[in-house]
Amino acid sequence: MALQAGIVGLPNVGKSTLFNAVSNSAKAQASNYRFCTIDPNVGLVDVPDPRMNKLAELVLPNRTVPTQIEIVDIAGLVRGASKGEGLGNKFLGNIREVDAIIHVIRCFEDENILRDEGAINPVSDKEIIDTELQLKDLDSVERKIPKTEKAAKLEPRLKTELEVLIRCKEHLEKGKSIRELQLSKDDKVAIADLFLLTDKPVLYVANVDEPSMHTGNKFSEALKEAVKNENAEVIIMNNNIEAQIAEMENPEDRQLFMEEYKMKEPALDRLIHSAYKLLNLYTYFTAGVQEVRAWTIHQGWKAPQAAGVIHTDFEKGFIKAEVISYDDFVKYGSEAAAREVGKLRIEGKEYVVKDGDVMHFRFNV
């Protein structure tokens, strides 16, 4: 169930460099990633997870299979995209299809890299894209309001839906994104069919110059200040350095390169982990001699739903789940040892799966 995170940004901010870094790192023989191109700007990339590697050390399976997310490189946006300027319609259409947004913002000065908007200003860059998405959402909401008003005269329960749409309209007219409106789950039913662009969770990447890759700079600090009320993470990275690391197939070369730049891990790892978290995803594991495998579920899913990720028959015929927490599995070293000390639990249909659970399902065919 690979979910999509779309990389967006103005032209020449390092957006495609980041996507290429992800794809090259994924292809690198010694990397933690696999990568396969679905079409020219979409790729499936593994979510690096040291827990899976630890389980593999203990179980010694024939293979390991990580879970994945899709990373989408979306066409660069220009001012006026909401009116169809540049590749506006394609850009906005692609954003509508993704589950979360990775917004790359230029936080470096380089006279050799063109910038249509004048002096470097990450806050202005952010606002340009925000405005275009808000205008498109406003258009969508305004189109639905008259239809809902008419329907509400015949169906009184739709009055609540109309109230939500009017709140969204007023919020967007103030130049604010829907994600900041903090709608309830019930409220969101009113706008679910609109797939509003500004309702999607967002992660910001501050693409800084090399000297600022560990500390940030005045531009990244300005960006952090601008998004502090959005409850959004800002990842500071130098996309060119990440691209160089990604091109290295020899693990020793990669390690030496990272040591030279005082890096404990590629920033790409942090980016992918953060994107995974942004999508409100959990990972559970199955661990046996044939394979150790990571499976993706949404936070809050119950055991039958988790079983259904493996196969729909597992969910339909669910009987019970045998569960060992990751920490207990590692502490005791095997399923048998965990079972012996009472750390293997039998859980039923109402069990809410926890991140890192090691599970085995019983089901009727």
NORFEN-V948129 format. One record per backbone hydrogen bond with DSSP energy under -1.0 kcal/mol. CO is the residue of the C=O (numbers start at 1). NH is the residue of the N-H. Records with the same first field share a line. If there is no record, write none. Layout:
CO->NH, NH
This chain:
3->70
4->99, 100
5->72
6->102
7->74
8->104
9->77
14->18
15->19
16->20
17->21
18->22
19->23
20->24
21->25
22->26
23->27
24->28
28->31
34->46
36->44
39->42
41->73
42->38
43->71
44->36
45->69
49->52, 53
50->54
51->55
52->56
53->57
54->58
55->59
56->60
63->292
65->294
67->47
69->45
70->5
71->43
72->7
78->81
80->83, 85
81->84
85->88
87->91
88->92
89->93
90->94
91->95
92->96
95->98
100->6
101->203
102->8
103->205
105->207
110->113
115->118
121->125
122->126
123->127
124->128
125->129
126->130
127->131
128->132
129->133
130->134
131->135
132->136
133->137
134->138
135->139
136->140
137->141
138->142
139->143
140->144
141->145
144->148
145->149
146->150
147->151
148->152
151->155
155->158
156->159
158->162
159->163
160->164
161->165
162->166
163->167
164->168
165->169
166->170
167->171
168->172
169->173
171->176
172->175
177->180
178->181
184->188
186->189
187->190
191->194
197->200
198->179
201->101
203->103
204->235
205->105
206->208, 237
207->107
209->212
210->213
212->216
217->221
218->222
219->223
220->224
221->225
222->226
223->227
227->230
233->204
235->206
237->208
238->242
239->243
240->244
241->245
242->246
243->247
245->248
250->254
251->255
252->256
253->257
254->258
255->259
256->260
257->261
258->263
259->262
266->269
267->271
268->272
269->273
270->274
271->275
272->276
273->277
274->278
275->279
276->281
277->280
280->299
282->297
283->356
284->295
285->359
286->293
289->62
291->288
292->65
293->286
295->284
297->282
298->301
301->353
302->306
303->307
304->308
307->310, 311
311->314
312->316
313->317
317->364
320->362
321->347
322->360
323->345
324->358
325->329
326->330
327->331
328->332
329->333
334->338
335->339
336->340
337->341
338->343
339->342
345->323
347->321
348->351
351->303
354->357
357->285
358->324
360->322
362->319, 320
